[in-house]
Amino acid sequence: MKQLLAITALSFCFAIAVSAQETPLQPQKPKKEINFKKELNLTQDQQNQWKSLNQEYRQKMLAVKNNSSFTDAQRKEQYKSLGIEKRTKLNSILTADQQAKMAEMRKKHSGGKKQATPVAQLNLSQEQQKQWKDLNREYGQKFVALRNNKNLTDDQRRQQFKSLADERKTKFNSILTSEQQAKFATMNSQRIAKAKSHYNELNLSQTQQEQWKSINKEYRDKMMALNNNKALADADRKAQFKNLAKEKNDKIKAILNSDQQAKFAELKKERRAQFKKPGISK
């Protein structure tokens, strides 16, 4: 039961987050923008140069992302180098006063609170992060295959899902230290409590909870299959993620009454605020 609640909790968070900005398994989306153009009072010529530099480095970043010959460490280093290079070029088109103001804006904006990921909360090493990522990919594919196995009854599928979840949990714990395992257990408990809180806030009936769970399962599998479709270009994948998110959100809203829909919108707004991050405007 605890495991089921944990899965439901993650699904609820996902439902809110994906309709706001991000979807699980999807490549990270651009950061929330600071309107530097307006705040720095850029001339038209500066705006044109700014836009050109953003386009240039967006393509360079994408090329690094798609270069399969890089290790994760090499790719991270390349991103860092390109970031420094881009910032240097951006500074070169600004006056001294504009540079000082931009530095001040960056410093002020970076103080915004970000939502910590499990990787950050557990303080995983580089090797642990790789193992974590590999396990997620491995079991993501297993869950999709199981979901698509039409030869199983619902009870058989439910039992195999539980077995896979237990197996994955054991493997996850095996890559963690004892302290990390304890923190991970606490995080799961918090997710369970949060799920109960959200259900109480929306006051979902038992039927609505079952429908909510069914919708989450359906779209979790669809999102996972889309993420694993290597034949799609990034732009196509992003567009399809967006369509699935909207489709899922519409189905969830359809099972809610007007008061619940209003509360759900409020929860999404709160979730969206948690995902706001600093960045550079285009």
Helices and strands as residue ranges (DSSP letters): H 2-20, H 36-39, H 44-65, H 72-92, H 96-109, H 118-122, H 126-147, H 154-174, H 178-202, H 206-227, H 234-254, H 258-274
